[in-house]
Amino acid sequence: MTAGSRAAASAALRISNLRAGYGKARVLHGLDLAVEPGEMVGVAGPNGVGKSTLLKAISGLMPRMADRMEFGGAPLKQSPVDAVVQGIAHVPEGRRVLADLTVEENLRIGGIGGRVQDFASVRQGVVDRFPSIVPLLHRKAGLLSGGQQQLVAIARGLVAQPRLLMVDELSLGLSPTAVASISAATVSSCRELGASLLWVDQNLAILGKHCDRVILLRDGVAVDIDPRDTGATNSAYF
């Protein structure tokens, strides 16, 4: 089994009593979360409840406090660089591709500072999973469509060989066709790699289709929901 076909064993994420916010404005109020190895978990909720804050807190992009934050049985360090080394890849909202670099160069950057030992093999594995990226490899990322940029951002995250991939608002601004194809490719790639997925999105239908379970953030805490229960979901949102 090559480095490009499977990442190292996935790891469990354990969070207890997470508090995080911006200045004096606290957004997460004692959130508890567990993501099992290889589990696909969707995160939904109204705007402003802390979905993006949760991912930023996990990846060390913002200050946080918690009684427990562990990944793979080890304390989760509060640094984006350390998060990558520990096996966490974060695809933020808005894609954040490096516009002046080619797609190939964006992918190569995904392998810096992480767990990649054989970039050529890993890169080929990612390209094999996202064949539509091949014609784009030598194009500047800033010239791509929104769907193509999202594809590049997720592929770049997978190049890091994560044990946990976190994706923020995958479907934002994309056509239904692009959402369907990128979602399916992302989930199948994580399952093949043995990686867990923590996926924030407003699109409950797509989360319910692809994720093992979906949690709803409301008032700074997380609860499990059934995305097919439209009555309960609408009540939670409104």
C-alpha positions as CSV (number, residue, x, y, z in Angstrom):
1,M,0.0,0.0,0.0
2,T,1.5,3.3,-1.1
3,A,1.7,6.6,0.7
4,G,-0.7,8.0,-1.9
5,S,-3.3,5.3,-1.4
6,R,-3.7,5.5,2.4
7,A,-2.7,7.9,5.1
8,A,-1.5,6.6,8.4
9,A,-4.2,5.4,10.8
10,S,-6.8,7.9,11.6
11,A,-7.1,9.3,15.0
12,A,-10.0,10.2,17.3
13,L,-10.8,13.8,18.2
14,R,-12.0,14.5,21.7
15,I,-13.1,18.0,22.8
16,S,-14.7,18.9,26.2
17,N,-16.0,22.3,27.3
18,L,-14.5,24.3,24.4
19,R,-14.8,28.1,24.8
20,A,-13.7,30.4,22.0
21,G,-14.6,33.8,20.5
22,Y,-13.4,37.1,19.2
23,G,-12.2,39.6,21.9
24,K,-14.9,39.8,24.6
25,A,-17.5,38.2,22.3
26,R,-17.6,34.5,23.1
27,V,-19.1,32.3,20.4
28,L,-18.6,28.8,21.7
29,H,-19.9,28.2,25.2
30,G,-18.6,24.9,26.5
31,L,-18.9,22.8,23.4
32,D,-18.3,19.0,23.5
33,L,-17.4,17.1,20.4
34,A,-16.1,13.6,19.5
35,V,-15.1,12.5,16.1
36,E,-14.2,8.8,15.7
37,P,-11.4,7.5,13.5
38,G,-12.6,7.5,9.9
39,E,-16.0,9.1,10.8
40,M,-17.6,11.6,8.5
41,V,-19.3,14.3,10.6
42,G,-21.3,17.2,9.3
43,V,-21.7,20.5,11.2
44,A,-24.8,22.6,10.5
45,G,-26.4,25.7,12.1
46,P,-27.5,29.3,11.5
47,N,-25.0,32.0,10.6
48,G,-23.0,33.3,13.5
49,V,-23.3,30.3,15.8
50,G,-19.6,29.3,15.7
51,K,-19.2,26.7,12.9
52,S,-16.2,28.4,11.4
53,T,-15.0,29.3,14.9
54,L,-15.0,25.6,15.8
55,L,-12.7,24.7,12.9
56,K,-10.4,27.6,13.6
57,A,-10.1,26.7,17.3
58,I,-9.3,23.1,16.4
59,S,-6.6,24.1,13.8
60,G,-5.0,26.7,16.2
61,L,-6.0,29.7,14.1
62,M,-7.6,31.5,17.1
63,P,-7.3,31.5,20.9
64,R,-9.3,28.9,22.8
65,M,-9.9,27.3,26.2
66,A,-11.0,23.8,26.9
67,D,-11.0,21.2,29.6
68,R,-9.8,18.7,27.0
69,M,-8.6,18.9,23.4
70,E,-7.0,15.7,22.2
71,F,-6.3,14.2,18.8
72,G,-5.0,10.6,18.6
73,G,-4.6,10.5,22.3
74,A,-2.2,13.5,22.4
75,P,-3.0,17.1,23.5
76,L,-4.0,19.2,20.5
77,K,-1.4,22.0,20.3
78,Q,-2.5,25.6,19.8
79,S,-0.6,26.3,16.6
80,P,-1.6,25.9,12.9
81,V,1.8,24.4,12.1
82,D,1.6,21.8,14.9
83,A,-2.0,21.0,13.8
84,V,-0.6,20.1,10.3
85,V,2.2,18.0,11.8
86,Q,-0.4,16.2,14.0
87,G,-2.4,15.3,10.9
88,I,-5.1,18.0,10.7
89,A,-5.8,19.8,7.4
90,H,-8.1,22.8,7.3
91,V,-9.8,24.0,4.1
92,P,-11.2,27.4,5.2
93,E,-14.3,29.1,3.9
94,G,-13.6,31.0,0.7
95,R,-11.2,28.4,-0.7
96,R,-8.1,30.6,-0.1
97,V,-6.1,29.2,-3.0
98,L,-2.9,31.0,-3.9
99,A,-4.1,32.9,-6.9
100,D,-0.8,33.8,-8.5
101,L,0.5,30.2,-8.3
102,T,-0.4,27.4,-10.6
103,V,-2.6,24.5,-9.4
104,E,0.5,22.3,-9.4
105,E,2.3,24.7,-7.1
106,N,-0.7,24.9,-4.8
107,L,-0.7,21.2,-4.5
108,R,3.0,21.2,-3.7
109,I,2.5,23.7,-0.9
110,G,-0.1,21.4,0.6
111,G,2.8,18.9,1.2
112,I,5.0,21.3,3.1
113,G,5.5,21.0,6.8
114,G,3.2,18.0,7.2
115,R,3.4,14.2,7.1
116,V,4.3,13.8,3.5
117,Q,7.4,11.7,2.8
118,D,6.9,10.9,-0.9
119,F,5.3,13.9,-2.5
120,A,5.3,12.4,-6.0
121,S,3.3,9.4,-4.9
122,V,0.9,11.4,-2.7
123,R,0.3,13.9,-5.5
124,Q,-0.4,11.2,-8.0
125,G,-2.9,9.6,-5.6
126,V,-4.7,12.9,-5.2
127,V,-4.8,13.6,-8.9
128,D,-6.1,10.1,-9.5
129,R,-9.0,10.8,-7.1
130,F,-9.7,14.2,-8.8
131,P,-9.1,13.5,-12.5
132,S,-10.8,16.8,-13.5
133,I,-7.9,18.6,-11.9
134,V,-5.4,17.3,-14.5
135,P,-6.2,19.9,-17.3
136,L,-5.8,22.6,-14.7
137,L,-2.4,21.8,-13.3
138,H,-0.5,24.4,-15.2
139,R,-3.1,27.2,-14.9
140,K,-3.0,30.0,-12.4
141,A,-5.4,29.2,-9.5
142,G,-6.8,32.7,-9.5
143,L,-8.1,32.2,-13.1
144,L,-10.3,29.2,-12.2
145,S,-14.0,29.1,-11.5
146,G,-15.3,28.9,-8.0
147,G,-15.9,25.1,-8.3
148,Q,-12.5,24.5,-9.7
149,Q,-10.9,26.6,-6.9
150,Q,-12.8,24.5,-4.3
151,L,-11.5,21.4,-6.0
152,V,-8.0,22.6,-5.7
153,A,-8.4,23.7,-2.1
154,I,-9.6,20.3,-1.1
155,A,-7.0,18.5,-3.1
156,R,-4.3,20.6,-1.5
157,G,-5.7,19.6,1.9
158,L,-5.5,15.9,1.0
159,V,-1.9,16.2,-0.2
160,A,-1.0,16.8,3.4
161,Q,-2.1,13.2,4.1
162,P,-4.4,14.3,7.0
163,R,-5.8,12.0,9.6
164,L,-8.6,14.6,9.9
165,L,-9.8,16.8,7.1
166,M,-11.8,19.9,8.0
167,V,-13.8,21.6,5.3
168,D,-15.7,24.9,5.8
169,E,-18.7,25.6,3.6
170,L,-17.8,23.3,0.7
171,S,-21.0,24.2,-1.2
172,L,-20.9,28.0,-0.8
173,G,-21.4,29.7,-4.1
174,L,-21.2,26.5,-6.2
175,S,-23.7,25.0,-8.7
176,P,-25.6,21.9,-7.6
177,T,-23.6,19.9,-10.1
178,A,-20.3,21.1,-8.7
179,V,-21.4,20.5,-5.1
180,A,-22.5,17.0,-6.0
181,S,-19.3,16.0,-7.7
182,I,-16.8,17.7,-5.2
183,S,-18.7,16.3,-2.2
184,A,-18.7,12.8,-3.5
185,A,-15.0,13.0,-4.4
186,T,-14.1,14.5,-1.0
187,V,-15.9,11.9,1.0
188,S,-14.7,8.9,-1.0
189,S,-11.1,10.2,-0.8
190,C,-11.3,10.5,3.0
191,R,-12.8,7.0,3.3
192,E,-10.0,5.6,1.0
193,L,-7.3,7.3,3.1
194,G,-8.9,6.3,6.4
195,A,-9.2,10.0,7.3
196,S,-12.0,11.5,9.4
197,L,-13.9,14.4,8.0
198,L,-15.4,17.4,9.9
199,W,-17.5,19.2,7.3
200,V,-19.2,22.6,8.0
201,D,-22.0,23.5,5.6
202,Q,-25.4,25.2,5.3
203,N,-26.6,22.5,2.9
204,L,-28.2,20.0,5.2
205,A,-29.3,17.8,2.4
206,I,-25.7,17.2,1.2
207,L,-24.5,16.7,4.7
208,G,-27.2,14.1,5.4
209,K,-26.4,12.3,2.1
210,H,-22.7,11.9,2.7
211,C,-22.0,12.1,6.5
212,D,-22.3,9.3,9.1
213,R,-24.0,11.8,11.4
214,V,-24.8,15.5,11.5
215,I,-24.5,17.9,14.5
216,L,-26.2,21.2,14.9
217,L,-24.5,24.2,16.5
218,R,-26.9,26.4,18.4
219,D,-26.2,28.9,21.3
220,G,-22.5,27.8,21.2
221,V,-23.1,24.1,21.9
222,A,-23.5,21.0,19.7
223,V,-26.3,18.5,19.5
224,D,-26.9,15.6,17.1
225,I,-29.7,15.9,14.7
226,D,-31.5,13.9,12.0
227,P,-31.2,16.0,8.8
228,R,-34.3,14.2,7.5
229,D,-36.4,15.5,10.4
230,T,-37.3,18.8,8.8
231,G,-39.6,19.9,11.6
232,A,-36.9,19.5,14.3
233,T,-34.3,21.1,12.0
234,N,-36.5,24.1,11.1
235,S,-37.2,24.6,14.8
236,A,-33.5,24.5,15.6
237,Y,-32.7,27.1,12.9
238,F,-35.6,29.4,13.4
